[in-house]
């Protein structure tokens, strides 16, 4: 009797694992390619974040985009150029993550959110990966003007 109970529990466990694995695979976008460089972008929602965490080991340049208040950002224009200044990848993100598979070497990454561009130089190792995080002021609050020191902070632009 205990043998059947254990088997039933094990079978239920396998079904849950397979269902969760299928959900992760479904929420992960298909890799795109540009100039022979493979990448994925997205990560919207809890399932998307989990799927990107699972895919992370397959990519050696991983970027995350967020506001300084912690909100994830999308629609960031990213340009990657080689150390020699040759364009490698130009893409607009479809979520807070951009994972790229590039040859080891030096790169410059430009990330533009609205009219503000952040630029970073990075060395992608032959083994392992490089992780970059880009943070901007909260887009909702950008451009708030205070006329006087005593003015209340309404949070509206």
N, C-alpha and C positions, 0 to 999 in steps of 0.2 A: 504494500500500500504506500509506504513512504517513497519507494522507487518511482511510482506513478506521480506522486505529488511533486517530487523533485524534478521529474521530467517535465511536468506541466509548467512549473515555475521557470525552468530553463527555456522552454519553448516560448513562453510569454515574454521573457527577457529578450530573446533573439528577435522576436517580432517587433518589439519597441526599438531595439537598436537599428534594425533594418529600416523601420519607418523614419526614424530620426536621420539616418544616413541619407535616405532618399530625399528628405526635405532639404538637407544641406546641399546636396548635389543640384537640386532644382533651383535653389536660390543663388547659386554661384553662376555669374555670367560666363558665357563661352569666351575663351581668350581671343583677343583681337591681335592683329599683327600690322606693323608699319615699319618699313625699311628693314624687315627681317627681325624686328624686335617684338616679342610677345608680351602682352599686358592684359590685365583685367582692371576694371574700375566699377565701383558701386559700393555696396555695403549698407543699404538703407534698411532699417528695421532690425529687429533682434535676430531673425533668421539670417539676414544678410551679413551681419557682423560675425555671427558664428561661422558662416560659410567662409568668410575671408580669413578668419583665424585659422581655419582648417587648411586653407590654400596657401597660407603665408610661407611655409617651408619650400614651396616650389618656385619662389621668386626671390631674387637677390637684391632688389631695390624696392623698398616698401615705404609708401608715403601716406600720411594721415593729415586731413585738413579740418580745422576747427576754429571757432571763435575763442577769444581769450576767456569768455565766460563758460566755455565748455560745450557749446552747441556744435554738432558736426555740420560741416559745410559741403555743398555740392556745386557743380557748375564752375569749377576752378579751371582756368586755362593754364596748362602745364607745358613747358618746353624743356626738353632735355637736349643738351649739346655735349659733344665729346670734349675731351681736354684740348683737342686740336681745333675746336670751334665748329665742327661739323654737326649739323642738325641730326639728331637721332630719333626723337619722338616729339610730336606735337599733338596734344589731346585735351579735350574738355572732360572733366570728371563727371561721372553719373552718380556720385555718392561721395562719402568722406574718405574713401580709400582708393589708391592707385598702386598696384603691384606690377613691377616690370622685371623682365628677365633680360639683363644686358651683359655683355662681356665684361670681365674684370677691367678696371681702369678708372681714370679720373673723369668726372662729369660735372657740369654746371646745370643746376635745375632752377628754372624760373617759374614761379607759381603766382598767377594773377587772379585776385578776387576783386571784382568791380574795377576800380582804377588804381589799386595798390598792388605792386609786384614785390614779392619777396624772392631773393636769389640766394642760393646756397651752392657751395662747392663741396663735392663729396668724392671719396675714394671707395669704389665698390671692390671688395676683396675677392680673390680667386675662390676662397672657401668662406662660407657663411653669407651674411647679408648686411646691408646698410639700411637703417631705419631713419626716416626723416619725418619731422612733425612741423607743420606750418600753422601758425596762429595769427589771426587778424582781430582787430577790434570788432565787437559785435556789430554786424551789418545793420541791425535795427537802430543802433545808437550812433552810427557814423554820421558826422556832420552836425551834431548837436552843438548849438552855440549858446553860451551863457553870456548875457549882456552885463551882468554884475555879479560880484562875489556872493551876495546874499540871495541870489535868485534860486528858487527851488529847482531841483533836478526832476523834471517831468518825464524824461526818457523819450520824449517825442522829438523827431528831427525838425 
